[in-house]
Amino acid sequence: MIDFGYTITKDRQLDYDRGDMRYYRLVQSLEPSVDVCMECGSCTATCSAGQFTEFNIRKAHTLIRRGNTESIKAELRKCMFCGKCQLVCPRGVNLRNLILAMNRAIELLG
Amino acid sequence: MKLEGKRLIWNEYQKEIADDNYFYVRSCVRQNFFPAAEKTFLRYMKEFGKNVFENPSHTTCSGIGYHSDIVPIETAMTMVARQFALMTESGYENFVTSCITSFGLYTEILDTWHHFPEIEEKIRVHLRNATGREFVKPKNLAHASDVTFKLRKEISKAGKYRLVNQNTGEPIRVVEHIGCHYSRMFPSKGVGGAEYPYVLVGMIEEWGGEVIDYPERRHCCGFGFRQYLIKANRGYSISASKKKFESMKPYKPELILTNCPGCPMFLDRWQYTISEMEGITYGEKGQGIPVLTYEELAGLILGYDPWDLGLQVHQVPVEPLLDKIGIPYDPERKFLDKDENSIGKPKSPSFLKFY
C-alpha cells in the first residue's frame, strides 16, 4: 500500500440496515426497564469504573441499541457492579441487571 | 426511483438559457485535468451552428482563490467586472462559463450587486481606476452544461451512439454528480434547482441512459478547495469521495457524469488513490467506475474519437464503457498525440485494472 501523506477517515455514519438488532431485543426481554432510559448520562457521570477507565454505560447502551456491539464487548467487563448508577438513575432503570443482560446477550449471540 | 413527484418539481425550476451568441470564459484548471473537454464544447457548438466567442484577454474569475480564502471578495468582484467589460467590448450579452465555481461566483456577485447597488458602484470605480474599462452586466448568465442541456435533443438526433449496452440492450446505469456551486447557493439559477438538479439527468435520459438514485447522491465530491489544496487536509477530501463510492457501489453504476472542474478530477483520481491505500475498487472485475464530463459524453454520443476527447488522461480507464456502448477505439493510438508521437505511458496501478 502507498502512503500518500494523508489518511482516509473511517465513515462514522450509522447504517441501521447493517446493525444486528438481535442483541437489543434480547436485552429488552431480559431487562424491560431499559425502554424508559432517556439517555441523560447520569449513570456514566457517577460510574466508579468510568473514573479510571474508558467505560461508559450510556455509550454501551446507545451502541447496543443501534446494533453495533463489536466495540462494547471488552468494555462491559470493566463494570464493578457497585450500583451507584442505579442509585442516581432518574428513571429507575435496573442498570446492574442491564449490564448483566448485555453480557448475557453477547455470551448467547457471540 | 419514483419520478412523478420529481418531474413536477423539476418543471418549477426551469431557467432561461440564451439561444445563441455566447461569450465563453474558460476554467483555470479544467485544461490540465481534462484537456479536451472545453475544446469539445466549442467543437459541437460550432457544428450546431452556434456562435461562441472567446476573448483571449480573459483571466481567472479568481473564484478558486476566493473559495480558498486568499482572494478578498472586492478583488474577486473587480476581476469579474473586468470579464464583463471584455464581454461588453466584444459586443456580447450572453455570458457562458466553463467552470461551476465561476458560475457560482458570477451568480453570487450579480445577486450582491442587485441587493447592494452601492457595492456595484464601488467596483465600477475600482475597475475604472485599475483598467479604464466600463461594463454592462450580462443579459443572460448560463453554465456550459446548461447550454449543452438545451442542445441535448439535437445532440441525440445527430448522435451516432446511445447510452445503451449493445450486448444486453439495457440502458447504461449512470450516476450524475452536480458541482456544489451550480445551484446550492442560488437554486433558481440551476436547471432543476438544488434538490433535484435536472441538468445532467436530462442529458442522460435523452441519450438513452438510466439515472441511478443512491443515498449520498447529493454529497459533495470532497474537493472543498482547502480540503485538497492543503496536503494535510486531503484526508477530508478523499474520505468524502469514498463515502460517495461506498454509497453508489451497490447500485452497480457503469458511468459517473459530472459538470464541475473539481468533481470529475476527484471522483476519477481518488478511485486510484483509494485502491492504492486500501486495495478497494468500485467497478466490475477490479475496474473503476469511468468518470466523464458532459462535454466528453456529448462528444462520444456524437461519434468523436475517444482519444481526441482526451479520455486517455483519465485515471480510471474508459475502455469498458466504450466496449459496452460499442464505440470503436484504437488501443495503439491511446498514448499518441495528434502528430502520432508518443505522449508517454503511465505506470500500471497496483489494483485498479489498467488497459
Boltz contact constraints between the chains, C-beta under 6 A:
constraints:
  - contact:
      token1: [A, 1]
      token2: [B, 277]
      max_distance: 6.0
  - contact:
      token1: [A, 2]
      token2: [B, 276]
      max_distance: 6.0
  - contact:
      token1: [A, 5]
      token2: [B, 231]
      max_distance: 6.0
  - contact:
      token1: [A, 6]
      token2: [B, 234]
      max_distance: 6.0
  - contact:
      token1: [A, 6]
      token2: [B, 235]
      max_distance: 6.0
  - contact:
      token1: [A, 7]
      token2: [B, 235]
      max_distance: 6.0
  - contact:
      token1: [A, 8]
      token2: [B, 238]
      max_distance: 6.0
  - contact:
      token1: [A, 8]
      token2: [B, 239]
      max_distance: 6.0
  - contact:
      token1: [A, 8]
      token2: [B, 242]
      max_distance: 6.0
  - contact:
      token1: [A, 9]
      token2: [B, 235]
      max_distance: 6.0
  - contact:
      token1: [A, 9]
      token2: [B, 239]
      max_distance: 6.0
  - contact:
      token1: [A, 11]
      token2: [B, 243]
      max_distance: 6.0
